[in-house]
C-alpha cells in the first residue's frame, strides 16, 4: 500500500485512528469500497452488518493482519495519531504491540495461564526481572477480571479453564504488552450469555484506558457496549454515528432495514 500524504481533516484531529479512501482487494475481488472513518480515543466503536459485509476485513486493516494473506491488497490511508501505519518505515511487530487483537474463538497458547500473559512482555523485552514480570501478569489478569478466579492455578494450562475465562485470558494477554488500541473480532460469539455479560462489562471498564474497536453480529451487544457504531453492507461503510442515533434514528434506509431485521 503506497503511503499517501494527506492533510488531516478537522474532524480527524481528535481521532485516534483515521481511515481515508480505504479499499481492500482479495485478488481481483474488491471487499472494501472507499471507507472514510474517524475512531476516537477511549471509546468503544462497534462494526455491525450482515455476514460477509467487510467488517472483519476492515478491522484487520487496523493492525495489518491482512498482510498475512498473500492475495490481499490494501489501498488508501490509515493513520494512528496521524502516523501512516502502512508507511515503508513501519515495523509491523511494533504496530501490533500498539494495536492488540482478540479473536472470535478463545485461542490461549498451549502454555500455563501465567506464561500466556508473560509471553508478550518477555519477547518484547518490556520487563527486566521476574518480579517485574510477576507484577505485569497479575495486573493484566486483574484488569481482565480474571485474577481472583484463577490466582491459585497460574501454573495450570490456559486451555484448561472455561471458554469465557479463556477469552478473558486472551484479553489479559493482549493488554499485558500495554497497547493503545484493542481490536475485538466477535469476541463473544463462542460464549454463553453469562460469559458474554462478563466480557461486555470488561469492555466497558477497559475503554477508560484503551481505544476499543469491536466487530459484532449481535446488534444488542453493539447497543450495550459501544459509543459509536459503523454499519457496513456489501463492503461499504453505509453509516457511522453515535450508537444511540444509529439504533433509534438512522439516516440511511439500509441501516434502518438492517436494524429492524428486514435483511441480514
LOMAR-151943 format. One record per atom (N, C-alpha, C): residue in one letter; atom name; x, y, z. Coordinates in steps of 0.05 Angstrom, whole numbers. Example, Ala and Ser with C-alpha at 12.3 -4.5 7.8 and 13.67 -1.06 7.14 Angstrom:
# residues 2
PT code site      u      v      w
PT    A    N    264   -114    156
PT    A   CA    246    -90    156
PT    A    C    264    -66    156
PT    S    N    257    -45    142
PT    S   CA    273    -21    143
PT    S    C    258      1    157
//
This chain:
# residues 264
PT code site      u      v      w
PT    X    N     17    -24      0
PT    X   CA      0      0      0
PT    X    C     18     25      0
PT    X    N     13     42    -19
PT    X   CA     30     66    -21
PT    X    C     24     85      1
PT    X    N     44     98     12
PT    X   CA     40    118     32
PT    X    C     29    143     18
PT    X    N      8    154     29
PT    X   CA     -5    177     16
PT    X    C     -4    199     36
PT    X    N      7    222     29
PT    X   CA      8    245     47
PT    X    C    -19    259     44
PT    X    N    -33    261     66
PT    X   CA    -59    275     65
PT    X    C    -61    294     88
PT    X    N    -74    316     83
PT    X   CA    -79    335    105
PT    X    C   -100    322    123
PT    X    N    -96    325    149
PT    X   CA   -115    314    168
PT    X    C   -140    332    168
PT    X    N   -163    321    161
PT    X   CA   -188    337    163
PT    X    C   -193    346    191
PT    X    N   -207    368    195
PT    X   CA   -211    379    222
PT    X    C   -223    358    240
PT    X    N   -243    343    231
PT    X   CA   -257    325    249
PT    X    C   -238    302    257
PT    X    N   -216    298    243
PT    X   CA   -198    277    249
PT    X    C   -177    285    270
PT    X    N   -176    310    277
PT    X   CA   -155    319    295
PT    X    C   -156    306    322
PT    X    N   -180    300    332
PT    X   CA   -182    288    358
PT    X    C   -187    258    356
PT    X    N   -182    247    332
PT    X   CA   -186    218    328
PT    X    C   -161    203    334
PT    X    N   -164    179    345
PT    X   CA   -141    161    350
PT    X    C   -133    147    324
PT    X    N   -154    139    309
PT    X   CA   -149    125    283
PT    X    C   -165    139    261
PT    X    N   -153    144    239
PT    X   CA   -168    155    216
PT    X    C   -163    137    192
PT    X    N   -185    133    177
PT    X   CA   -183    119    151
PT    X    C   -194    137    129
PT    X    N   -180    139    107
PT    X   CA   -189    155     85
PT    X    C   -186    140     59
PT    X    N   -208    136     44
PT    X   CA   -207    123     18
PT    X    C   -196     95     19
PT    X    N   -204     80     40
PT    X   CA   -193     53     43
PT    X    C   -208     33     25
PT    X    N   -192     19      8
PT    X   CA   -203     -2     -9
PT    X    C   -187    -27     -3
PT    X    N   -200    -50     -2
PT    X   CA   -187    -76      2
PT    X    C   -195    -95    -19
PT    X    N   -175   -109    -30
PT    X   CA   -180   -129    -51
PT    X    C   -169   -156    -43
PT    X    N   -184   -177    -49
PT    X   CA   -173   -205    -47
PT    X    C   -170   -214    -76
PT    X    N   -145   -213    -86
PT    X   CA   -141   -218   -114
PT    X    C   -156   -197   -130
PT    X    N   -172   -205   -150
PT    X   CA   -187   -186   -166
PT    X    C   -213   -177   -152
PT    X    N   -221   -191   -131
PT    X   CA   -247   -184   -118
PT    X    C   -244   -162    -97
PT    X    N   -260   -141   -100
PT    X   CA   -258   -119    -81
PT    X    C   -277   -125    -57
PT    X    N   -266   -123    -33
PT    X   CA   -281   -129     -9
PT    X    C   -290   -104      7
PT    X    N   -274    -83      5
PT    X   CA   -280    -58     19
PT    X    C   -278    -35     -2
PT    X    N   -298    -17     -1
PT    X   CA   -300      4    -21
PT    X    C   -298     32     -7
PT    X    N   -276     45    -11
PT    X   CA   -273     74     -5
PT    X    C   -284     82     22
PT    X    N   -273     70     43
PT    X   CA   -283     75     70
PT    X    C   -268     99     82
PT    X    N   -283    118     93
PT    X   CA   -272    140    109
PT    X    C   -283    137    138
PT    X    N   -266    139    157
PT    X   CA   -275    136    185
PT    X    C   -256    149    204
PT    X    N   -267    160    226
PT    X   CA   -251    171    248
PT    X    C   -259    157    274
PT    X    N   -240    144    287
PT    X   CA   -246    128    311
PT    X    C   -233    143    334
PT    X    N   -249    151    353
PT    X   CA   -240    168    375
PT    X    C   -227    151    398
PT    X    N   -210    165    412
PT    X   CA   -196    152    435
PT    X    C   -215    147    458
PT    X    N   -210    125    473
PT    X   CA   -226    119    497
PT    X    C   -255    117    492
PT    X    N   -261    107    468
PT    X   CA   -289    100    462
PT    X    C   -289     71    452
PT    X    N   -313     59    454
PT    X   CA   -317     33    441
PT    X    C   -332     38    415
PT    X    N   -319     30    393
PT    X   CA   -332     33    366
PT    X    C   -340      5    357
PT    X    N   -365      2    350
PT    X   CA   -375    -25    341
PT    X    C   -378    -24    311
PT    X    N   -370    -46    298
PT    X   CA   -374    -50    270
PT    X    C   -396    -71    267
PT    X    N   -419    -64    255
PT    X   CA   -441    -83    252
PT    X    C   -447    -86    222
PT    X    N   -462   -107    216
PT    X   CA   -470   -112    188
PT    X    C   -473   -142    184
PT    X    N   -486   -150    162
PT    X   CA   -490   -178    157
PT    X    C   -464   -193    151
PT    X    N   -465   -219    153
PT    X   CA   -441   -235    147
PT    X    C   -430   -229    119
PT    X    N   -404   -227    118
PT    X   CA   -391   -222     92
PT    X    C   -392   -193     82
PT    X    N   -399   -174    101
PT    X   CA   -402   -146     92
PT    X    C   -376   -131     93
PT    X    N   -355   -143    104
PT    X   CA   -329   -129    104
PT    X    C   -320   -119    131
PT    X    N   -336   -122    152
PT    X   CA   -329   -110    178
PT    X    C   -304   -122    190
PT    X    N   -301   -149    189
PT    X   CA   -276   -161    199
PT    X    C   -252   -154    181
PT    X    N   -257   -154    155
PT    X   CA   -235   -147    137
PT    X    C   -225   -119    143
PT    X    N   -243   -100    148
PT    X   CA   -234    -73    154
PT    X    C   -220    -72    181
PT    X    N   -231    -86    201
PT    X   CA   -218    -87    227
PT    X    C   -189    -96    225
PT    X    N   -184   -117    208
PT    X   CA   -157   -128    206
PT    X    C   -138   -109    191
PT    X    N   -149    -89    178
PT    X   CA   -132    -68    165
PT    X    C   -118    -51    187
PT    X    N   -131    -50    211
PT    X   CA   -122    -30    231
PT    X    C    -97    -40    246
PT    X    N    -90    -66    243
PT    X   CA    -64    -75    254
PT    X    C    -49    -91    233
PT    X    N    -57    -88    208
PT    X   CA    -43   -101    185
PT    X    C    -44   -131    186
PT    X    N    -65   -142    198
PT    X   CA    -67   -171    198
PT    X    C    -72   -182    170
PT    X    N    -83   -165    153
PT    X   CA    -88   -173    125
PT    X    C    -61   -178    110
PT    X    N    -39   -168    121
PT    X   CA    -13   -172    109
PT    X    C     -7   -202    108
PT    X    N    -19   -218    125
PT    X   CA    -13   -246    126
PT    X    C    -28   -262    104
PT    X    N    -45   -248     89
PT    X   CA    -60   -261     67
PT    X    C    -47   -252     41
PT    X    N    -35   -272     27
PT    X   CA    -19   -265      3
PT    X    C    -34   -249    -18
PT    X    N    -60   -256    -22
PT    X   CA    -75   -244    -44
PT    X    C    -89   -218    -36
PT    X    N    -84   -210    -11
PT    X   CA    -99   -186     -1
PT    X    C    -82   -161     -6
PT    X    N    -95   -140    -16
PT    X   CA    -83   -115    -22
PT    X    C    -99    -92     -9
PT    X    N    -86    -74      5
PT    X   CA   -100    -52     18
PT    X    C    -90    -26      6
PT    X    N   -110     -9     -2
PT    X   CA   -103     17    -13
PT    X    C   -117     39      3
PT    X    N   -106     63      2
PT    X   CA   -117     85     17
PT    X    C    -99     94     39
PT    X    N   -110    106     60
PT    X   CA    -94    118     81
PT    X    C   -105    111    108
PT    X    N    -90     98    125
PT    X   CA    -98     92    152
PT    X    C    -77    102    171
PT    X    N    -85    118    190
PT    X   CA    -66    130    209
PT    X    C    -74    126    238
PT    X    N    -54    123    254
PT    X   CA    -58    123    283
PT    X    C    -44    148    294
PT    X    N    -59    166    306
PT    X   CA    -48    191    315
PT    X    C    -32    205    293
PT    X    N    -43    205    269
PT    X   CA    -31    219    247
PT    X    C     -8    205    233
PT    X    N      0    181    243
PT    X   CA     23    167    230
PT    X    C     12    145    212
PT    X    N     21    145    187
PT    X   CA     12    125    167
PT    X    C     22     98    175
PT    X    N      3     79    182
PT    X   CA     12     53    191
PT    X    C     21     35    169
PT    X    N     16     43    144
PT    X   CA     26     27    121
PT    X    C     51     40    109
PT    X    N     63     59    122
PT    X   CA     88     72    113
PT    X    C    110     51    111
PT    X    N    129     57     93
PT    X   CA    151     38     89
PT    X    C    168     33    113
PT    X    N    170     53    131
PT    X   CA    188     50    154
PT    X    C    174     37    178
PT    X    N    148     30    175
PT    X   CA    133     20    198
PT    X    C    141     -9    204
PT    X    N    148    -14    229
PT    X   CA    154    -41    239
PT    X    C    127    -54    247
PT    X    N    119    -74    232
PT    X   CA     93    -86    236
PT    X    C     91    -99    264
PT    X    N    113   -111    273
PT    X   CA    113   -123    300
PT    X    C    107   -101    321
PT    X    N    120    -79    318
PT    X   CA    116    -56    336
PT    X    C     88    -46    335
PT    X    N     77    -44    310
PT    X   CA     50    -35    306
PT    X    C     31    -53    322
PT    X    N     36    -79    321
PT    X   CA     17    -98    334
PT    X    C     20    -98    364
PT    X    N     42    -86    375
PT    X   CA     43    -82    404
PT    X    C     25    -58    411
PT    X    N     23    -39    393
PT    X   CA      6    -16    398
PT    X    C    -24    -22    394
PT    X    N    -29    -41    376
PT    X   CA    -56    -48    368
PT    X    C    -60    -78    373
PT    X    N    -70    -85    397
PT    X   CA    -74   -113    404
PT    X    C    -99   -124    391
PT    X    N   -101   -151    392
PT    X   CA   -125   -163    379
PT    X    C   -135   -187    395
PT    X    N   -161   -189    397
PT    X   CA   -174   -212    409
PT    X    C   -193   -224    388
PT    X    N   -190   -250    385
PT    X   CA   -204   -263    362
PT    X    C   -231   -275    371
PT    X    N   -245   -286    350
PT    X   CA   -271   -296    354
PT    X    C   -272   -320    374
PT    X    N   -254   -339    369
PT    X   CA   -253   -362    387
PT    X    C   -229   -357    406
PT    X    N   -233   -363    432
PT    X   CA   -211   -360    451
PT    X    C   -187   -377    441
PT    X    N   -164   -366    440
PT    X   CA   -141   -381    429
PT    X    C   -116   -379    448
PT    X    N   -120   -388    473
PT    X   CA    -96   -388    491
PT    X    C    -74   -405    480
PT    X    N    -49   -397    485
PT    X   CA    -26   -413    477
PT    X    C    -27   -439    494
PT    X    N    -15   -461    483
PT    X   CA    -13   -486    498
PT    X    C      9   -484    520
PT    X    N      5   -465    537
PT    X   CA     24   -459    559
PT    X    C      7   -454    584
PT    X    N     21   -450    606
PT    X   CA      7   -444    631
PT    X    C     -7   -417    629
PT    X    N    -26   -413    648
PT    X   CA    -40   -387    649
PT    X    C    -20   -364    652
PT    X    N     -1   -368    670
PT    X   CA     20   -348    674
PT    X    C     35   -342    649
PT    X    N     44   -363    635
PT    X   CA     61   -360    611
PT    X    C     45   -347    588
PT    X    N     19   -352    587
PT    X   CA      3   -339    566
PT    X    C      5   -308    568
PT    X    N      4   -298    593
PT    X   CA      4   -269    597
PT    X    C     33   -259    596
PT    X    N     52   -275    606
PT    X   CA     80   -266    608
PT    X    C     94   -266    580
PT    X    N     83   -281    561
PT    X   CA     97   -285    536
PT    X    C    104   -259    521
PT    X    N     84   -242    518
PT    X   CA     88   -217    503
PT    X    C    108   -198    516
PT    X    N    104   -192    542
PT    X   CA    123   -174    555
PT    X    C    152   -185    554
PT    X    N    154   -212    555
PT    X   CA    181   -224    555
PT    X    C    194   -221    528
PT    X    N    179   -228    506
PT    X   CA    192   -228    480
PT    X    C    197   -199    470
PT    X    N    182   -180    480
PT    X   CA    186   -152    472
PT    X    C    206   -138    491
PT    X    N    217   -153    510
PT    X   CA    237   -141    528
PT    X    C    226   -119    545
PT    X    N    201   -121    554
PT    X   CA    188   -100    569
PT    X    C    193   -101    599
PT    X    N    204   -123    608
PT    X   CA    209   -126    637
PT    X    C    238   -135    641
PT    X    N    249   -127    664
PT    X   CA    277   -131    669
PT    X    C    282   -156    687
PT    X    N    262   -164    702
PT    X   CA    266   -186    720
PT    X    C    240   -200    727
PT    X    N    242   -222    741
PT    X   CA    219   -239    747
PT    X    C    198   -224    764
PT    X    N    207   -208    783
PT    X   CA    188   -193    799
PT    X    C    171   -174    783
PT    X    N    184   -160    763
PT    X   CA    170   -142    746
PT    X    C    150   -157    728
PT    X    N    159   -180    719
PT    X   CA    141   -197    702
PT    X    C    117   -206    718
PT    X    N    122   -215    743
PT    X   CA    100   -224    760
PT    X    C     80   -201    763
PT    X    N     89   -177    766
PT    X   CA     72   -154    770
PT    X    C     55   -149    745
PT    X    N     67   -150    722
PT    X   CA     53   -146    697
PT    X    C     31   -167    693
PT    X    N     38   -193    699
PT    X   CA     19   -215    696
PT    X    C     -5   -210    715
PT    X    N      1   -204    740
PT    X   CA    -20   -201    759
PT    X    C    -38   -177    752
PT    X    N    -26   -155    745
PT    X   CA    -42   -131    738
PT    X    C    -59   -136    713
PT    X    N    -48   -150    693
PT    X   CA    -64   -156    669
PT    X    C    -87   -174    675
PT    X    N    -83   -194    692
PT    X   CA   -105   -212    699
PT    X    C   -126   -198    716
PT    X    N   -117   -180    733
PT    X   CA   -136   -164    749
PT    X    C   -153   -146    730
PT    X    N   -139   -133    711
PT    X   CA   -153   -115    693
PT    X    C   -173   -131    675
PT    X    N   -166   -156    670
PT    X   CA   -184   -172    653
PT    X    C   -205   -186    670
PT    X    N   -206   -179    696
PT    X   CA   -227   -190    713
PT    X    C   -225   -220    718
PT    X    N   -200   -230    717
PT    X   CA   -196   -259    718
PT    X    C   -180   -268    742
PT    X    N   -164   -250    754
PT    X   CA   -144   -258    774
PT    X    C   -156   -274    797
PT    X    N   -178   -263    809
PT    X   CA   -189   -276    832
PT    X    C   -199   -305    826
PT    X    N   -207   -310    801
PT    X   CA   -217   -336    794
PT    X    C   -195   -357    790
PT    X    N   -171   -348    782
PT    X   CA   -150   -367    775
PT    X    C   -124   -363    789
PT    X    N   -123   -346    810
PT    X   CA    -97   -339    822
PT    X    C    -83   -363    834
PT    X    N    -98   -384    841
PT    X   CA    -85   -408    852
PT    X    C    -78   -429    831
PT    X    N    -83   -422    805
PT    X   CA    -78   -441    784
PT    X    C    -61   -430    762
PT    X    N    -44   -411    768
PT    X   CA    -28   -397    748
PT    X    C     -9   -415    732
PT    X    N     -2   -438    746
PT    X   CA     17   -456    732
PT    X    C      2   -478    716
PT    X    N    -25   -476    716
PT    X   CA    -40   -496    701
PT    X    C    -45   -487    672
PT    X    N    -52   -505    654
PT    X   CA    -54   -497    626
PT    X    C    -77   -477    621
PT    X    N    -71   -457    604
PT    X   CA    -92   -438    597
PT    X    C   -115   -450    582
PT    X    N   -110   -473    570
PT    X   CA   -132   -487    555
PT    X    C   -150   -502    574
PT    X    N   -144   -503    600
PT    X   CA   -159   -520    619
PT    X    C   -181   -504    633
PT    X    N   -185   -479    627
PT    X   CA   -205   -463    641
PT    X    C   -229   -460    622
PT    X    N   -251   -449    631
PT    X   CA   -276   -447    615
PT    X    C   -271   -429    591
PT    X    N   -290   -431    572
PT    X   CA   -288   -414    548
PT    X    C   -288   -384    554
PT    X    N   -305   -376    572
PT    X   CA   -306   -348    579
PT    X    C   -281   -339    593
PT    X    N   -270   -356    610
PT    X   CA   -245   -350    624
PT    X    C   -222   -349    603
PT    X    N   -222   -367    584
PT    X   CA   -202   -367    563
PT    X    C   -202   -341    547
PT    X    N   -226   -331    542
PT    X   CA   -228   -306    526
PT    X    C   -218   -283    543
PT    X    N   -223   -283    569
PT    X   CA   -212   -261    587
PT    X    C   -182   -264    589
PT    X    N   -172   -290    589
PT    X   CA   -143   -294    589
PT    X    C   -131   -282    563
PT    X    N   -144   -285    541
PT    X   CA   -134   -274    516
PT    X    C   -134   -243    517
PT    X    N   -154   -232    531
PT    X   CA   -155   -203    534
PT    X    C   -132   -194    553
PT    X    N   -127   -210    574
PT    X   CA   -104   -204    592
PT    X    C    -78   -205    577
PT    X    N    -76   -225    559
PT    X   CA    -52   -228    542
PT    X    C    -48   -204    524
PT    X    N    -70   -194    513
PT    X   CA    -69   -171    495
PT    X    C    -61   -145    510
PT    X    N    -71   -142    535
PT    X   CA    -65   -117    549
PT    X    C    -38   -118    564
PT    X    N    -27   -142    566
PT    X   CA     -1   -144    580
PT    X    C     21   -129    566
PT    X    N     19   -125    540
PT    X   CA     40   -110    525
PT    X    C     33    -81    523
PT    X    N     13    -72    539
PT    X   CA      7    -44    541
PT    X    C      0    -31    515
PT    X    N    -20    -41    500
PT    X   CA    -27    -29    475
PT    X    C    -43     -3    479
PT    X    N    -47     11    457
PT    X   CA    -64     35    458
PT    X    C    -92     29    448
PT    X    N    -93     10    430
PT    X   CA   -118      2    417
PT    X    C   -122    -28    420
PT    X    N   -147    -37    425
PT    X   CA   -153    -65    425
PT    X    C   -174    -71    405
PT    X    N   -168    -88    386
PT    X   CA   -188    -97    366
PT    X    C   -200   -123    375
PT    X    N   -226   -125    373
PT    X   CA   -240   -150    382
PT    X    C   -258   -159    359
PT    X    N   -253   -183    349
PT    X   CA   -268   -194    326
PT    X    C   -288   -214    336
PT    X    N   -313   -205    341
PT    X   CA   -334   -222    351
PT    X    C   -325   -238    376
PT    X    N   -316   -224    397
PT    X   CA   -303   -238    419
PT    X    C   -322   -255    436
PT    X    N   -348   -251    432
PT    X   CA   -367   -266    449
PT    X    C   -383   -287    434
PT    X    N   -377   -290    408
PT    X   CA   -395   -308    392
PT    X    C   -393   -337    400
PT    X    N   -372   -345    413
PT    X   CA   -369   -373    422
PT    X    C   -376   -377    451
PT    X    N   -387   -356    464
PT    X   CA   -391   -357    493
PT    X    C   -420   -358    501
PT    X    N   -425   -368    525
PT    X   CA   -453   -369    535
PT    X    C   -461   -341    546
PT    X    N   -486   -336    552
PT    X   CA   -495   -309    560
PT    X    C   -481   -299    585
PT    X    N   -475   -316    604
PT    X   CA   -462   -306    629
PT    X    C   -434   -297    623
PT    X    N   -419   -313    607
PT    X   CA   -392   -306    600
PT    X    C   -392   -280    582
PT    X    N   -412   -278    565
PT    X   CA   -415   -255    548
PT    X    C   -419   -230    564
PT    X    N   -436   -231    585
PT    X   CA   -441   -208    602
PT    X    C   -415   -199    616
PT    X    N   -399   -218    624
PT    X   CA   -373   -211    637
PT    X    C   -355   -197    618
PT    X    N   -353   -207    593
PT    X   CA   -336   -194    573
PT    X    C   -346   -166    567
PT    X    N   -373   -163    565
PT    X   CA   -384   -136    559
PT    X    C   -377   -116    582
PT    X    N   -380   -126    606
PT    X   CA   -373   -109    629
PT    X    C   -344   -101    629
PT    X    N   -327   -120    621
PT    X   CA   -298   -116    619
PT    X    C   -292    -95    598
PT    X    N   -305    -97    575
PT    X   CA   -301    -78    553
PT    X    C   -307    -50    563
PT    X    N   -329    -47    577
PT    X   CA   -337    -21    588
PT    X    C   -316    -10    607
PT    X    N   -304    -27    623
PT    X   CA   -283    -19    642
PT    X    C   -258    -11    627
PT    X    N   -251    -26    606
PT    X   CA   -225    -22    593
PT    X    C   -224      3    576
PT    X    N   -247     14    568
PT    X   CA   -246     37    550
PT    X    C   -235     62    563
PT    X    N   -235     62    590
PT    X   CA   -222     84    604
PT    X    C   -192     86    597
PT    X    N   -181     63    591
PT    X   CA   -152     62    586
PT    X    C   -144     57    557
PT    X    N   -163     45    542
PT    X   CA   -156     37    514
PT    X    C   -178     47    495
PT    X    N   -170     49    470
PT    X   CA   -189     53    448
PT    X    C   -197     25    438
PT    X    N   -223     19    437
PT    X   CA   -232     -8    431
PT    X    C   -249     -7    406
PT    X    N   -243    -26    387
PT    X   CA   -260    -29    363
PT    X    C   -269    -58    364
PT    X    N   -296    -62    363
PT    X   CA   -307    -89    365
PT    X    C   -324    -95    340
PT    X    N   -319   -118    328
PT    X   CA   -338   -128    308
PT    X    C   -357   -147    322
PT    X    N   -383   -142    317
PT    X   CA   -403   -160    329
PT    X    C   -426   -164    310
PT    X    N   -436   -189    310
PT    X   CA   -460   -195    294
PT    X    C   -485   -191    311
PT    X    N   -481   -184    337
PT    X   CA   -503   -182    356
PT    X    C   -509   -152    360
PT    X    N   -531   -143    348
PT    X   CA   -537   -114    350
PT    X    C   -543   -105    378
PT    X    N   -555   -122    394
PT    X   CA   -560   -114    422
PT    X    C   -533   -110    437
PT    X    N   -514   -126    430
PT    X   CA   -487   -123    442
PT    X    C   -475    -96    434
PT    X    N   -477    -90    408
PT    X   CA   -466    -64    398
PT    X    C   -480    -41    413
PT    X    N   -506    -43    417
PT    X   CA   -521    -22    431
PT    X    C   -512    -19    460
PT    X    N   -506    -42    472
PT    X   CA   -498    -42    500
PT    X    C   -470    -31    505
PT    X    N   -451    -39    488
PT    X   CA   -423    -34    495
PT    X    C   -410    -10    481
PT    X    N   -422      0    459
PT    X   CA   -407     20    443
PT    X    C   -418     48    446
PT    X    N   -401     67    440
PT    X   CA   -409     95    439
PT    X    C   -414    104    410
PT    X    N   -399     91    391
PT    X   CA   -402     96    362
PT    X    C   -407     70    348
PT    X    N   -423     71    327
PT    X   CA   -429     46    312
PT    X    C   -426     52    282
PT    X    N   -412     34    268
PT    X   CA   -408     35    239
PT    X    C   -424     12    227
PT    X    N   -441     18    208
PT    X   CA   -456     -3    194
PT    X    C   -444     -8    167
PT    X    N   -435    -32    162
PT    X   CA   -423    -40    137
PT    X    C   -443    -57    121
PT    X    N   -444    -53     95
PT    X   CA   -461    -70     78
PT    X    C   -447    -73     51
PT    X    N   -443    -98     42
PT    X   CA   -431   -103     16
PT    X    C   -405    -88     12
PT    X    N   -389    -86     34
PT    X   CA   -362    -74     32
PT    X    C   -362    -44     34
PT    X    N   -386    -32     37
PT    X   CA   -387     -2     40
PT    X    C   -393      4     69
PT    X    N   -382     27     78
PT    X   CA   -390     38    104
PT    X    C   -414     55     98
PT    X    N   -437     45    105
PT    X   CA   -463     58     98
PT    X    C   -468     82    117
PT    X    N   -462     77    143
PT    X   CA   -468     98    162
PT    X    C   -451     95    187
PT    X    N   -442    118    198
PT    X   CA   -425    117    222
PT    X    C   -434    141    239
PT    X    N   -442    134    264
PT    X   CA   -453    156    280
PT    X    C   -453    146    309
PT    X    N   -463    164    327
PT    X   CA   -467    156    355
PT    X    C   -485    131    355
PT    X    N   -478    112    373
PT    X   CA   -493     87    374
PT    X    C   -523     92    378
PT    X    N   -530    110    396
PT    X   CA   -558    115    401
PT    X    C   -573    124    376
PT    X    N   -559    142    361
PT    X   CA   -571    152    336
PT    X    C   -575    129    316
PT    X    N   -555    112    313
PT    X   CA   -557     90    293
PT    X    C   -580     72    300
PT    X    N   -585     67    326
PT    X   CA   -606     48    333
PT    X    C   -633     60    337
PT    X    N   -635     86    340
PT    X   CA   -661     98    344
PT    X    C   -670    115    320
PT    X    N   -651    128    306
PT    X   CA   -659    146    284
PT    X    C   -637    146    262
PT    X    N   -632    123    250
PT    X   CA   -611    123    229
PT    X    C   -619    141    205
PT    X    N   -599    151    192
PT    X   CA   -605    169    169
PT    X    C   -607    154    143
PT    X    N   -597    129    142
PT    X   CA   -597    114    117
PT    X    C   -618     92    118
PT    X    N   -632     89     96
PT    X   CA   -654     68     95
PT    X    C   -642     40     99
PT    X    N   -618     35     88
PT    X   CA   -606      8     91
PT    X    C   -601      2    120
PT    X    N   -592     22    135
PT    X   CA   -587     18    164
PT    X    C   -613     11    178
PT    X    N   -633     27    172
PT    X   CA   -660     22    184
PT    X    C   -669     -6    178
PT    X    N   -666    -15    153
PT    X   CA   -675    -41    145
PT    X    C   -660    -63    159
PT    X    N   -634    -59    163
PT    X   CA   -618    -79    177
PT    X    C   -625    -81    207
PT    X    N   -627    -59    220
PT    X   CA   -631    -60    249
PT    X    C   -660    -68    256
PT    X    N   -678    -65    237
PT    X   CA   -706    -75    242
PT    X    C   -710   -103    231
PT    X    N   -688   -116    221
PT    X   CA   -689   -144    214
PT    X    C   -700   -150    187
PT    X    N   -701   -130    169
PT    X   CA   -712   -135    142
PT    X    C   -692   -150    125
PT    X    N   -667   -149    132
PT    X   CA   -647   -166    118
PT    X    C   -624   -171    138
PT    X    N   -605   -189    130
PT    X   CA   -582   -194    147
PT    X    C   -581   -222    158
//
